[in-house]
């Protein structure tokens, strides 16, 4: 489904600020995999997401979806295959447009704009049905400007928009990190339900170790641009945060002291 082969990325090469962002990354996601990704700041998590989505190109290596090489495709072209939700609730939606207008854009993602670009009565029924699944009343506010929604409401809408056309790959880039605990837990619950129901192949970056263990069927840990740990479902099921920290210390020879890593 998604395959990265020997992907590397170097920032500021040949300067005093040279930094290895990714080094020789090999990663394969099978259809329906829900993989959580953890690691401290600078581990390469966001760079990994940016290379998959097309924001950045790898210096070397290949990115493939369904055996098709895509790393030469720009970000807007990859939106046909990839949905992404960002950490910032303000990203991923158009704040001056209504909920209905935002959903219309999501519905037509990857298609050419034509005479049927606007929302139709049939589409409005579909939009309401999808919004109702979120369980937060947005189906009754379709004419509301998205910029007036709360962070949690907006992130729920972003998640719905990213999955509306059932993308082949869903990227979740710390999409609960900017929310208060109650809203973060709500979005986590909605995420789990949507991914399971739609059987979406998903890669989710999180700083919350408890969340990384609880969600999905596989967990990978990154450090200094490398994948240092890849835990399959059978090991992940009985894993604790303390054991995960111990594994990191054993492999890397250092402690996870960064306060951006949340224990739960």
C-alpha positions, 0 to 999 in steps of 0.5 A: 500500500504505502512503501518508503525505500531508503528515504533520506533528507538532509537540511542545510547541507554543507553548512554549519547548520547541516542536520540529518532529518531522515536517514535510510528510512524503510517503511511499509504499510499494508492495507488497513494498517493503523500505525502510530509514530512517536519520538522526541522533537527533531526525531524526523516525524514531521519530515516523514509526513511532509515527504509522504504528502509531497510538501518535501522531496527526499534527497534519495529514496523512493515513495510508492503507493500501490507500487506506483512511484509518487515522490515526483508528484507535487502535494496537490496531485497527491491529494487524490490518494492522501488525506492529512490532518494537521496539528493546528485546528486552523489548518486544513479548512477555509475559515471564511467559507461555510461548513457546507462549502468546505465539505464541497471542496473536500468532496471534489478533491482531486477532480476538475472544477466544473458546472457541478462544483457547488453543493447540490441537494443530494450532496447536502443530504450526504454532508448532513449524514457525515456530520451527524456521525461526529456527534457534535451537532455540526449537521445543524450548522452547515451555513456557519463560517468555519472560522467561528467554530471551536478548535475541537469542532474545527479539528473534527471537521478537518478529520471528516474532510480528510476522510470524506473520499476515503483516501488510500493513505490518511496522515494524522500529524499530532492532530490532537496536540493543540486541543484541551484534554476533553476535546483531544479525547473526543477527536481521538475517539472520532478518529478511531471510529472513522479509521476502523469503520472505513478501514483506512490505512493510517499513519498517526504522529503523536507525542502521547505514549499512552495514545500511541499504545492504545490506538492502532495495530502497530507502533514505530519510534523514531530518533535522530531521523531513523526508525529505531523501534517497530512494534507489531500488534501482538507485542503492542497489545500488552505494552506499557509506557514504562516498557516503551521507555525502557525499550527506547533507552536500551536501543538509543542509550539515552533517556527520553527527557524531552517534556514534549513526550507525554506519558499519558 
